[in-house]
Each structure stands twice: as C-alpha cells, then as structure tokens.
C-alpha cells in the first residue's frame, strides 16, 4: 500500500530516517519500535501509509484544532512522531556521556490535548550544572536560506529566562547549530501566518555557525564534557 501523505511529508519521513541512521545507525521504523513507545506499531504505520486506523486516536487528533493549525490529523500525527524520533535519537547520543532527563509534556510518546512550555530535555554539564535544551527542526533549508528562526513567543520567553540551549537540526542540508536563548538578535512578530497567526519571536541566525550533523556526537561531547 502506498503512502497517502503528500510529497512534503514523504520527504520529511525520508530526511528523518537519514538523520536517525546518521546518529544511531538504525532505520527510522526499527528505531521507533525499539524505543518501546506505546502504540509504536501504529505510529510506524501512520508515517508509512499516512492513515490513522485507530478511531479513538483519530478523533483525539481531529479535536486538536488549535495545535494542528492548518494541518490534517494525519500530518499533525506525522510531525509529532518524527519529532519524537529525532528527540529520542539525540537523547540516545547525549546519554552515552552525560546525565539527561526528558521533560516535555509528550515524553511518554502519547498524543495529548495540551502542551506546555517546558524544555524538551535537561542535561548535566561538565561543571555539574543542569542546562535545559530545546530541539528545533528544519526540513526545508529555510534557516540557512533566510537566516532566521521563528519560535512561539510564550515558549521563547521561558527559554530566555532559563538560559535554555537551542539545538537546531537542518535535515535538508545535514547541518545543526547550538546557541543560548536570548543571545542572537531577535524581534517580535505579533501574528505569524505559518504558526496559525500566533505571536512569535524571529531570531537572527546570520552569525550562528552551522556544523555537520555527522560531527554531532563529537561536538556535543566537547560542549557538555569539556574538550
């Protein structure tokens, strides 16, 4: 059976599969199952076929209009599943040399009716301090092409207060960056159409270095464990 997902989402699945293989040496579908998520087999089917057979899950996701914005239930589910896989691959890498705690509302890998502004992860650094981390992903090369990143206003306010580290993965160009929230120049946009008209921060990335994702393990080891 072919996928019912549009070409944009098929590409997202391919790019995420490549990312997971680069970081952990395992294909996306096998990785999802191996992580022991609830309904892992159903999640794999969603990203493979673009359909949601579980009626209760479909009704739940269809009710999340505020979170889905203009996305269909299947597109929203695919976005979350791919995001969870990316986050879990990062956790697997970082946990090999530092203590790490997952904090996001959906850390149990089930679909929720509400989200929160907590960071995705908290990592123990070389000097025994605890640093929050937020993971963001670009599937289109927008960050490098346009030199800017958008994050919801309320979320970025919390990130600045906690001095959160932002790790961004450009899956199209196989690059990543890391910086502390509040450091690059920024401006507020009161209504941003791609975010469903929500208020966002626009963050300037022109002076932020991008590194090869293939070097992620070594670079992050230096960041959290010292060179």
C-alpha positions as CSV (number, residue, x, y, z in Angstrom):
1,X,0.0,0.0,0.0
2,X,1.4,3.4,-1.0
3,X,1.5,6.4,1.3
4,X,-1.4,8.8,1.5
5,X,0.9,11.5,2.7
6,X,1.7,14.4,0.4
7,X,5.2,14.8,-1.1
8,X,6.2,17.3,1.6
9,X,5.6,14.8,4.3
10,X,7.1,11.9,2.4
11,X,10.2,14.0,2.2
12,X,10.1,14.7,6.0
13,X,10.0,10.9,6.6
14,X,13.0,10.3,4.3
15,X,15.0,13.1,5.9
16,X,14.2,11.9,9.4
17,X,15.2,8.3,8.5
18,X,18.5,9.6,7.2
19,X,19.0,11.6,10.4
20,X,18.3,8.7,12.7
21,X,20.6,6.4,10.7
22,X,23.4,9.0,11.0
23,X,23.1,9.4,14.8
24,X,22.3,5.9,15.9
25,X,22.9,3.6,13.0
26,X,19.3,2.3,12.8
27,X,16.4,2.9,10.4
28,X,13.5,5.1,11.5
29,X,10.8,2.4,11.7
30,X,13.0,-0.1,13.6
31,X,14.2,2.7,15.9
32,X,10.6,3.7,16.8
33,X,9.7,0.1,17.6
34,X,12.9,-0.5,19.6
35,X,12.2,2.6,21.8
36,X,9.2,0.8,23.3
37,X,6.7,3.6,22.7
38,X,3.0,2.9,23.4
39,X,1.4,2.2,20.0
40,X,4.8,2.1,18.3
41,X,3.5,-0.2,15.5
42,X,0.5,2.2,14.9
43,X,2.9,5.1,14.7
44,X,5.1,3.4,12.2
45,X,2.0,2.7,10.1
46,X,1.0,6.3,10.2
47,X,4.3,7.6,8.8
48,X,4.4,4.8,6.2
49,X,0.8,5.0,4.9
50,X,-0.4,8.4,6.0
51,X,-3.5,6.9,7.6
52,X,-4.8,6.6,11.2
53,X,-6.7,3.4,11.6
54,X,-7.3,3.8,15.4
55,X,-10.6,5.6,15.5
56,X,-10.1,6.9,19.1
57,X,-6.7,8.3,18.2
58,X,-8.1,9.9,15.0
59,X,-10.9,11.6,16.9
60,X,-8.5,12.9,19.6
61,X,-6.1,14.4,17.0
62,X,-9.0,15.9,14.9
63,X,-10.1,17.7,18.1
64,X,-6.8,19.4,18.5
65,X,-7.6,22.2,16.1
66,X,-5.6,24.9,18.0
67,X,-2.4,22.7,18.0
68,X,-2.9,21.4,14.4
69,X,-3.3,24.8,12.8
70,X,-4.0,24.1,9.1
71,X,-2.6,20.6,9.2
72,X,-4.7,17.5,8.8
73,X,-4.9,15.0,11.6
74,X,-2.5,12.7,9.7
75,X,0.0,15.5,9.0
76,X,-0.1,16.6,12.7
77,X,0.5,13.0,13.8
78,X,3.3,12.5,11.4
79,X,5.0,15.8,12.6
80,X,4.8,14.7,16.2
81,X,6.0,11.1,15.6
82,X,9.0,12.4,13.5
83,X,9.8,14.9,16.2
84,X,9.7,12.3,18.9
85,X,12.1,10.1,16.9
86,X,14.6,13.0,16.4
87,X,14.5,13.8,20.1
88,X,15.0,10.2,21.2
89,X,17.9,9.8,18.8
90,X,19.5,12.9,20.4
91,X,18.8,11.5,23.9
92,X,20.5,8.2,23.0
93,X,23.6,10.1,21.8
94,X,23.8,12.5,24.8
95,X,23.1,9.9,27.4
96,X,26.2,8.0,26.4
97,X,28.4,10.6,28.1
98,X,26.2,12.8,30.3
99,X,23.1,12.6,32.5
100,X,19.9,13.6,30.7
101,X,16.3,14.0,31.7
102,X,13.3,14.3,29.3
103,X,10.9,17.0,30.4
104,X,8.4,17.6,27.6
105,X,4.7,17.0,28.1
106,X,4.7,14.3,25.5
107,X,7.8,12.5,26.8
108,X,5.7,9.3,27.2
109,X,5.1,9.4,23.4
110,X,1.3,9.6,23.5
111,X,-0.8,12.3,21.9
112,X,-2.0,14.9,24.4
113,X,-4.7,17.6,24.3
114,X,-2.4,20.2,25.7
115,X,1.3,21.1,25.5
116,X,3.5,23.1,27.9
117,X,6.4,25.4,27.7
118,X,8.9,23.1,29.5
119,X,12.1,22.4,27.7
120,X,12.5,19.1,25.8
121,X,15.5,18.0,27.9
122,X,17.7,18.8,30.8
123,X,21.4,17.9,30.6
124,X,24.1,17.8,33.3
125,X,27.2,19.7,32.2
126,X,30.8,19.1,32.9
127,X,30.7,21.6,35.9
128,X,27.7,19.7,37.3
129,X,25.2,22.4,36.4
130,X,21.9,21.5,34.8
131,X,21.0,23.1,31.4
132,X,17.7,22.9,29.7
133,X,17.7,22.0,26.0
134,X,15.1,22.7,23.3
135,X,15.3,20.9,19.9
136,X,14.0,22.5,16.8
137,X,14.0,21.1,13.2
138,X,14.0,22.5,9.7
139,X,13.1,20.1,6.8
140,X,13.3,22.7,4.1
141,X,16.7,24.6,4.5
142,X,14.8,27.7,5.4
143,X,17.2,28.7,8.3
144,X,20.3,28.7,6.1
145,X,18.5,30.2,3.1
146,X,16.7,33.1,5.0
147,X,19.0,33.4,8.1
148,X,16.2,33.4,10.6
149,X,14.3,31.1,13.0
150,X,10.8,31.5,14.5
151,X,9.7,30.3,17.9
152,X,6.4,30.8,19.7
153,X,6.5,34.0,21.8
154,X,5.5,32.4,25.1
155,X,7.9,29.5,24.7
156,X,10.9,31.7,23.8
157,X,10.2,33.9,26.8
158,X,10.5,30.9,29.1
159,X,13.6,29.7,27.2
160,X,15.3,33.0,27.8
161,X,14.5,33.0,31.5
162,X,16.0,29.6,32.0
163,X,19.0,30.2,29.6
164,X,18.0,27.3,27.6
165,X,20.3,25.9,24.9
166,X,18.6,25.6,21.5
167,X,19.8,22.8,19.2
168,X,18.5,23.2,15.7
169,X,18.8,20.5,13.0
170,X,18.6,21.4,9.4
171,X,17.8,17.9,8.0
172,X,17.9,19.0,4.3
173,X,21.4,20.3,4.4
174,X,22.5,17.9,7.2
175,X,23.6,20.7,9.5
176,X,23.0,21.7,13.1
177,X,23.5,24.7,15.4
178,X,23.5,25.3,19.1
179,X,23.1,28.6,21.0
180,X,21.7,30.0,24.2
181,X,18.3,31.6,24.0
182,X,18.4,35.3,24.1
183,X,21.9,35.6,22.6
184,X,21.2,36.3,18.9
185,X,19.4,39.4,17.8
186,X,15.6,39.0,17.8
187,X,12.3,40.8,17.1
188,X,8.7,40.0,17.9
189,X,6.1,39.3,15.2
190,X,2.6,39.8,16.6
191,X,0.9,37.4,14.0
192,X,2.9,34.9,12.0
193,X,0.8,33.0,9.4
194,X,2.9,29.8,9.3
195,X,2.2,29.5,13.1
196,X,-1.5,29.9,12.7
197,X,-1.4,33.6,13.3
198,X,0.3,33.2,16.7
199,X,2.7,35.6,18.2
200,X,6.4,34.6,17.6
201,X,10.0,35.7,18.1
202,X,12.0,36.0,14.9
203,X,15.6,35.1,15.7
204,X,18.6,36.2,13.6
205,X,20.8,33.3,12.6
206,X,23.2,35.1,10.2
207,X,26.1,34.9,12.7
208,X,25.3,31.5,14.1
209,X,27.7,28.7,13.0
210,X,26.2,25.6,11.4
211,X,28.0,22.3,11.9
212,X,27.8,18.9,10.0
213,X,25.3,16.6,11.7
214,X,27.9,13.8,11.2
215,X,30.0,15.7,13.8
216,X,27.2,16.0,16.3
217,X,28.5,13.4,18.7
218,X,32.0,14.8,19.0
219,X,30.9,18.5,19.2
220,X,28.3,17.8,21.8
221,X,30.7,15.8,23.9
222,X,33.0,18.8,23.9
223,X,30.1,21.1,24.9
224,X,28.9,19.0,27.8
225,X,32.0,17.2,28.9
226,X,34.8,19.7,28.0
227,X,37.3,19.4,25.2
